[in-house]
Amino acid sequence: MKIDEVRGMTPDQLAESLLNLKKEQFNLRFQAATGQVEKTHRVDQIRKDIARIKTVLRAKKAA
């Protein structure tokens, strides 16, 4: 997910996307613990996407 895409979203869309990413992160943690994760790079990608969304949400609330 690119930062331009995130900035173009509404706060409701950002909150929904954040929830979905957290669910996916939770599932990937379990897959990693059991050794079933196939796309190991996805864990880092999700972590960075969550940070992007939280940053944009915080900026929009402050404005």
N, C-alpha and C positions, 0 to 999 in steps of 0.2 A: 504494500500500500504506500503510495507516494504522499508526500506532505501536501501537495496541491489538492489531491482528492480529499484529504482529511479536512483541510481548511474550507472546502466547498460544502461540507456537510452541515446540517442543522444540529443544534445540541441534542435533540431527541435521537437523530440518526447516529450521532457519536456515542450516545449512551447505549444504544442497542448494539452497535458494532463492538463496543468495549465489552459488553456482556458476552457476546458470541466468542470473542477472542479469549476471554478468560475461561470459558467452557472448553474451548479447544486446547488451551494451555494445560488445563487440568487433565484432560484426556491424554495428552502427549506425555505428561509426567508419569502417568500410570503405565503407558506403553514403554517409556524409557526404563522404568523400574523393572519391568518384566522382560525387557530385551526385545520387544516387538516393534519398536519404532523403526520405520524404514527411511523417512526423510529427516535426518538429524538436524539439518539446517533450518527446518521449519520452527524448531524450538526458539532459536535466536531471532528469527524473523518475527514471530508472534510477540516476543518480549519487546522488541523495538517498536512494533506497531502499537502495542498497548501504551508505551511511553509517549509516542507521538499523539495519540488520541487524548491522553490525560493532559498533555501540555496545551493542546489546542482548546480543550474544554476549560481549563483554568484561565487561559487568556480571554476566552469569550465571556466567562463569568465576570472577570475583572473589568471588561470594557463596558 
